[in-house]
Amino acid sequence: MATIKGVHLIGSIQAPDAESAMRRVCTGLPGRLKRVPDGETGSRNYFTLWQYYLFKVAPQMMVSFEDNTESAKRVFTDEEVDEGIEQLKKAGIETGYDDAAIESYAVFKRLRDEGVIPQGVKFQVGIPSVASVVSVFVEAAFQPKVYPIYEEALFRALRVLQDKIPHEDLAIQLDLAVDTAFWEGAYLTPWFKDKFNVKDYVTEYLLRMIEHVDQDVELGIHNCYGDMNHQHWFEPTSLRAVVDRGLRLFEKSSHKINWFHLPVPVSTMETLEAFLAPLSDLVPKLKENNTDLVLGLVQYDDEGGTRKRIDAASKFVSEFEIATECGWGRTPEDQIDNIMELSCGLSQPVS
């Protein structure tokens, strides 16, 4: 069996506040964490849903959002689109990711000073791609012009939080969800589908994000198939899509990728070896770049299934960290201890 060193947390944690989240995971996963997120508590617990309300300054561009459902596209004239864009520009967009990170870092630092968080553990901040906000919450007619506006707002937030949080303490994770849907050709239709090669376009905007992470800040990638009402928007049959996208990023990224997370859903149990086979193409690149592989294969109350997924992965890779497929923000509170106990029991300390 492969060596399992450490546990990676995706980001969200069912808790009343950042301090409660960080205390809980440090107690439940002793010695297993290289990085600690703030739990993405409060309004941030449902991934990017809190960003939906940024667009209320131009309500005509807001979709009628429903989980796992692509909203019907409404028709707008060019004049109506331009009017909405002007409203958005006039009001301005600030994502709030910087404010949340800076506030939570103060808690992180205090808990580290108290010895709750071990020295050397980094503060992890999750940032979504532009697609995981604009393509979900904005009417299709407005998306081509909203994309660069929201992207610049993300870049501003990245700049501010990196200016305020010491780089030796910071790790930034890019959370890729809708981007995976685009890559798979499933769920949500990218506005650029008829104008550009979809995979090239996605690669380019992800590389732009990476360029805004300073070289001395750790960077990781979380690949996702959604967790709305504990459902995926698409059940993958292979890791091929996220591996191929990862290989492009490794080839072209100006920044070292410190960790790379891949989901291993329960739906793959009957075809695990075929599902995991693309790891054979990824592992050499991970070794070349000294990148930690993280496999999201831990499931609540499923030690037997988790062990089977570990055994299957061990045929392709000799060492990795374990995680769940997605965050715990919507995981029932009474399941979290079981997930941590299972993760801790199956892994070794990180040092």
Secondary structure, DSSP 8 states (H G I E B T S, - for coil): --EEEEE---SBBSSSSHHHHHHHHHHHSTT--SEEE-B--GGGTTTTGGGGGGGGGSGGGB---BTTB--------HHHHHHHHHHHHHH----SHHHHHHHHHHHHHHHHHTTSS-TT-EEEEEEE-SHHHHHHHB-GGGHHHHHHHHHHHHHHHHHHHHHHS-GGGEEEEEEESHHHHHHHT-SS--TTTTTS-HHHHHHHHHHHHHHTS-TTSEEEEEE----BTTB-SS--S-SHHHHHHHHHHHHH-SS---EEEEE--GGGGGGHHHHHTTHHHHHHHHHHHT-EEEEE---TT-HHHHHHHHHHHTTT-SEEEEE-SS-BTTS-GGGHHHHHHHHHHH-B---
